[in-house]
Amino acid sequence: MAEARRVSRRAKIKAVQETRLDLLLAWPNVTAVDINCRTKRGQKIDHDLCLVIWVRTKRPKSEIPLEEVLPREIDGVSVDVFEGEVKIGDRFQWPDIAANRQDNSPEVYLYKFPVIPS
């Protein structure tokens, strides 16, 4: 039963991720959009999945212009913010955050993924 709920929750989050992707990737400082567990100071705080928005630099809310503050929830899905730049390459590794060590199948969409001419 719990596994069915988790699969259903992931499907809902995936739908929100895909629907809101262009808007989120256009947000200043955003580098990627992922599905993962909520964390605090790099430590997983619960098993609930959420929409994870990666930013280049995480700043206190008081230092972010109001129009650039990311929402805490989108379409009923909670949002968490991770700091770091996700880069795909020969030696790709997720930044060392506890949630990433727990979830081995992240579903990430990258900002400005380079197209390499053939």
C-alpha positions in Angstrom: 0.0 0.0 0.0 2.8 2.5 0.9 4.6 1.6 -2.3 1.5 2.3 -4.4 1.1 5.7 -2.6 4.8 6.5 -3.4 4.4 5.6 -7.1 1.2 7.7 -7.3 3.0 10.6 -5.5 5.9 10.4 -7.9 3.6 10.4 -10.9 1.8 13.6 -9.6 5.1 15.3 -9.0 6.4 14.2 -12.4 3.3 15.8 -14.1 3.9 19.1 -12.2 7.6 19.0 -13.1 6.8 18.5 -16.8 4.0 21.1 -16.9 6.0 23.8 -15.1 9.4 23.0 -16.4 9.8 25.9 -18.8 8.7 28.4 -16.2 11.0 27.1 -13.5 14.1 26.8 -15.8 13.6 30.4 -16.8 13.7 31.5 -13.2 16.9 33.4 -12.3 19.6 31.2 -10.6 17.7 27.9 -11.4 19.9 25.2 -12.9 17.8 22.1 -12.8 14.4 20.6 -11.6 14.4 17.2 -9.9 12.2 14.8 -7.9 13.7 13.8 -4.5 13.2 13.8 -0.8 13.1 16.9 1.3 16.4 17.8 3.1 17.6 20.3 5.7 21.3 21.2 5.7 22.0 18.3 3.4 20.3 15.7 5.6 17.2 13.9 4.5 14.4 14.9 6.9 11.6 12.7 5.6 10.7 10.1 3.0 8.1 12.3 1.3 9.0 13.1 -2.3 8.9 16.7 -3.5 9.9 18.8 -6.4 13.5 19.8 -6.0 14.7 23.0 -7.6 18.4 23.3 -8.0 20.0 26.8 -7.8 23.5 28.0 -8.4 23.6 29.9 -5.0 21.2 29.4 -2.2 20.6 32.7 -0.4 18.4 33.8 2.6 14.9 34.8 1.5 15.6 38.3 2.8 18.3 38.8 0.2 16.3 37.6 -2.8 14.1 40.1 -4.8 10.4 39.3 -4.2 9.9 38.4 -7.9 12.7 35.8 -7.7 11.6 34.0 -4.6 10.7 30.4 -5.5 7.3 29.1 -4.3 7.1 26.6 -1.4 4.4 24.7 -3.2 3.4 24.3 -6.9 0.1 22.8 -7.9 -0.2 21.0 -4.5 3.4 19.7 -4.7 5.9 20.8 -2.0 9.1 22.4 -3.2 12.6 22.1 -1.8 15.7 24.0 -3.0 19.1 22.4 -3.4 22.2 24.4 -4.0 24.5 23.3 -6.8 25.0 23.1 -10.4 24.1 19.7 -12.0 26.4 19.0 -14.9 26.2 15.9 -17.1 29.6 14.7 -18.4 32.1 11.9 -18.4 32.5 11.7 -14.6 29.0 12.8 -13.7 28.1 12.6 -10.0 25.2 14.2 -8.1 26.4 16.7 -5.5 26.9 15.0 -2.2 23.6 15.5 -0.5 22.0 12.9 1.7 18.8 12.7 -0.3 20.8 11.9 -3.4 22.5 9.0 -1.7 19.0 7.7 -0.9 17.3 8.1 -4.3 19.3 6.4 -7.1 16.9 7.3 -9.9 16.7 11.1 -9.9 14.5 12.6 -12.7 16.3 15.8 -13.5 15.8 18.4 -16.2 18.8 20.6 -16.8 18.9 24.3 -17.7 20.6 25.1 -21.0 21.9 21.6 -21.7 24.6 22.1 -24.3 24.1 20.7 -27.8 27.4 19.5 -29.2 27.6 19.7 -33.0 28.6 16.5 -34.7 
